[in-house]
């Protein structure tokens, strides 16, 4: 039975994956391997590194489930009304600016003739 899985690359420090971690490819040259026997000595303790939340490691299965509460679960009537209002305001502002630009030459002629 494997103790853990780690990604190794020549010249790089290995990255260990825990029991709930998703395995990812770190790119060209990285290989996944299983560790079945504990290594003895200080070199072994230095080479075994646990990924932490501060590193750019993939989210584990438990972390993925905990982020589901951050997203809105139900799209309500208020949400749809706000989206429709935003589209309506977008088209109103577009129409106002279009009319202003179409009538700008007449407005400039009016200003110049009154001076």
C-alpha positions in Angstrom: 0.0 0.0 0.0 1.3 3.4 -0.9 2.1 6.0 1.7 1.6 9.0 -0.5 2.1 10.2 -4.1 4.7 12.8 -5.1 5.6 14.7 -8.2 9.3 14.6 -8.9 11.6 16.4 -11.4 15.4 16.2 -11.8 16.9 19.2 -10.0 13.6 20.2 -8.3 12.2 19.6 -4.8 9.5 16.9 -4.9 5.9 17.9 -4.2 3.8 15.5 -2.1 0.1 15.0 -2.5 -2.1 14.2 0.4 -5.0 11.7 0.6 -7.7 14.2 -0.5 -5.6 16.1 -3.1 -6.3 16.2 -6.8 -3.4 15.1 -8.9 -2.2 17.6 -11.5 0.5 17.7 -14.0 3.2 20.3 -13.2 4.4 20.3 -16.8 7.2 18.8 -18.9 9.7 16.6 -17.0 7.5 16.1 -13.9 6.6 12.5 -13.1 4.2 11.1 -10.5 5.4 8.3 -8.3 4.1 6.4 -5.3 6.1 6.2 -2.1 5.7 2.8 -0.5 8.4 2.7 2.2 9.4 5.4 4.6 12.8 6.8 3.7 15.3 6.9 6.5 17.5 9.9 7.4 17.6 13.7 7.3 17.5 13.6 3.5 14.2 11.8 3.6 12.6 14.3 6.0 13.9 17.2 3.9 12.6 15.7 0.6 9.0 15.0 1.9 7.1 18.3 1.7 3.5 18.8 2.3 1.6 21.2 0.1 0.0 24.1 2.0 -2.7 26.5 1.3 -0.2 29.3 0.6 1.3 27.5 -2.3 -0.2 27.3 -5.7 -1.4 23.7 -5.3 -4.7 22.3 -6.6 -7.7 22.3 -4.3 -8.5 19.1 -2.6 -11.9 17.5 -2.8 -12.9 18.9 0.6 -11.9 22.4 -0.3 -14.0 22.2 -3.5 -17.1 21.2 -1.6 -16.6 24.1 0.9 -16.5 26.7 -1.9 -20.0 25.7 -3.2 -21.6 27.9 -0.5 -19.9 31.0 -2.0 -22.0 30.8 -5.3 -25.6 31.8 -5.4 -27.6 28.5 -5.4 -31.0 29.9 -6.6 -31.6 32.5 -9.3 -34.6 34.5 -8.0 -37.0 36.9 -9.5 -35.0 39.9 -8.1 -31.9 38.7 -9.8 -33.6 38.4 -13.2 -35.3 41.8 -12.7 -31.9 43.4 -12.0 -30.4 41.9 -15.1 -33.3 43.1 -17.2 -33.0 46.6 -15.7 -29.3 46.7 -16.5 -30.0 45.8 -20.1 -32.8 48.4 -20.3 -30.5 51.1 -18.9 -27.8 50.0 -21.4 -30.1 50.5 -24.3 -31.5 53.8 -22.9 -28.0 55.3 -22.5 -27.1 54.1 -26.0 -30.1 55.8 -27.5 -29.4 59.0 -25.6 -25.8 59.1 -26.8 -26.8 58.2 -30.4 -29.4 61.0 -30.5 -26.9 63.5 -29.0 -24.3 62.6 -31.6 -26.8 62.8 -34.5 -27.9 66.3 -33.4 -24.5 67.6 -32.5 -23.9 69.3 -35.9 -27.2 71.1 -35.7 -26.4 72.2 -32.2 -23.0 73.5 -33.2 -24.5 75.5 -36.1 -27.1 77.0 -33.7 -24.3 78.1 -31.3 -22.2 79.6 -34.1 -25.2 81.5 -35.6 -26.1 83.0 -32.3 -22.6 84.4 -31.7 
